[in-house]
Amino acid sequence: MKKAKELTMPTKGEKFNLESGEILLVGTATVLLRYTGFPILTDPK
């Protein structure tokens, strides 16, 4: 099994990057979105 990427939250005072993000397909319908340093995990079950 591959090691997952480490997600880090922006530190206090650090500006958010509104022009980039990440989408990671975790499983069949589970997705991890990362936008402006904020991770969102979706799981429909």
C-alpha positions, -999 to +999 in steps of 0.1 A: +000+000+000+013+034-009+019+060+018-006+089+016+006+124+012+009+145+043-015+174+045-006+205+064-028+234+073-015+270+067+000+286+097-015+318+113-008+347+091+000+326+060-019+337+029-042+311+012-035+302-024-069+305-042-055+294-075-046+258-067-060+227-050-059+190-049-083+162-055-074+127-043-096+097-050-094+076-018-117+048-027-147+039-049-167+070-040-146+087-013-127+118-023-104+141-005-105+177-017-079+203-006-086+239-014-070+270+002-053+246+027-086+233+040-091+195+036-127+182+028-133+145+029-164+132+012-179+098+019-214+091+006-220+061+029 
